[in-house]
């Protein structure tokens, strides 16, 4: 596969000596949604997770990690983080806040360590796959390692997509 791509997420995982697999995928096509990514890398959607940021106002950010085939339950997130209301961070604020772009936002290696919630659906999995810090790169790691790296907690924050 050649040289490992070094993103912030990859560098931090290596520094912390966390075991992980790097999965690169083909960037052809214009889809960067998680279900497309799961299909491209050949893994079932229930182990591929997306990283979403929500905000409860100025400098109140929370990282939410949910299965790619689900949608974020904002009411549940607000309850979990003790806020009246949260909303998805606007796309224009994603890069300045996290250092990552849409489709390449890793829960590991953001500019700051924000409170992180991982959907409880991950608790019975041996591993989950999250963004490796850029489009075309995913990281596969054990759930306890992701919890440790993000100081995250597991709780229910997703719901079925309402197509």
N, C-alpha and C positions, 0 to 999 in steps of 0.2 A: 504494500500500500504506500510505501514511501515514507517521507518524514511526517511525524505527528504534527497536526496543526496546533499551534499554541495560542489558545485564547486565554483570557483571565481564568475562566472556569477550569480549563485543563491544567494551567500552571498551579493553581491553588490545590487541586486534587493531588497533583504530583508532590507538591511541597508537604502536604499533610499525610502523604503516603497512604492515600485512600485507594483501594482497589476499584478500577473502573475499566470499561471497554469503550473505545471511541468508535462511533459508527458514522461513516460518511455516506452521503446519498447524493444522487444525481440531481442537479439543479435545473434540468430541462423542464419546461412547462412553467406556468406562472402561479401555480398553487403553492402556498406555504402553510396551508392549514394542516393541523395535526393529523387528521385522518389520512390525507394524502401522504404525509411524511411516514406514517405507520405502514402504509402500503408500499412505499418506496423502499423502506428498510426491511420489510418482510417480517414485521412483528405484529401481534394482535393489538388492536386499539386499546384494550384494557390495561396494557403495560406502558403505553406511551402517554406521557403527561405534558400538559402545556402550562406555562408560567404566565400568570396574569397579575397585573398590579392594580390595586384599588387605592383610593384615597378617601380620607374623611376630612379633607380640608388641608390648609397650609401645613406642609412638613409632616403630615400624618399619612404614611404609606404602609401598605401591607402587601406581602407577596402571597399569592394563592396558587397552589399547584394542584391541578385537577386532570382527570382523564380527558384525552382529546375529543372523545365523542360525547362529552357532557357539557353543560353550561354552568357558569358560576351562579350560585344562589346568593345574591347580594344581601338579602335579609339575614341569612344564616351567618355570613361573614361579619356583618355589623354586630350581631349578637355576640359572636365569638370574641371579637376585638373590643367589645364594650363601647361601641359608637352607636349613635342614633341612626346614622345612615352612611353608607359608603357607595362610591361609584367607581367605575373603571377609569383608570388614569387615561387621559387623552393621549393619542398617538404622538402628538408633538412634544409631550412632556416625557415620553418613555426614555429616549436616548439621554437627555440631560439628567434625568433622575437615576437611571440604572447603569448607563454606559453601554446598553444593548439596544438593538433595533427589533422591531416587530418580526417575528419568525425566527429570531436568533437570541431571544431573551432567556438566559440561563438563570436559575435560582441561585447559582453559585458564582461568586465573584462580581456581584454588583458593586457600585461605588460605595454603598454603605450596606451593612447588614440590617435589613428591615425585618420586623416581626413576620414570621413565615408560617403559613398553615398549609398542610398537605392533606388532601381529601382522604378520609378514613378508608376509602376503597383500596388504598395502597398497603394497608397494614397486613394483609395476608399474602402479599406478593413476595417472591424471593428477590426481585429487583424491579426497578422502574427505569424508564428511559426519559430523559429531559433534554432540553437544548444544551448543546455544548458551547454556546456563546456566539454562534454565527449561523446563518442560514447554510444548510448543507452538512451540519455537524451535530450529532446527538451523543449523549453520554449515558451509558447503561451502568447503574450502580445499585448496591443493596439499599433498601429503604432505611435501615438504621444509620447507614453512612450519610444518606442525604439529610436525615433528621439532625445528625451531628453537625454536618457542614453548615446547615442553615439555622441551627438552633430552633428547628421547627417543631410543630406539634400536629398530631393527627386528629382530625375531627371532620364531621360531615359538612361540606361546603358546596357540593355540586348537586345538580338535578338533571333529569333527562332533557335533551334539547327539545324545545318547542318549535319544530320546523313550520 
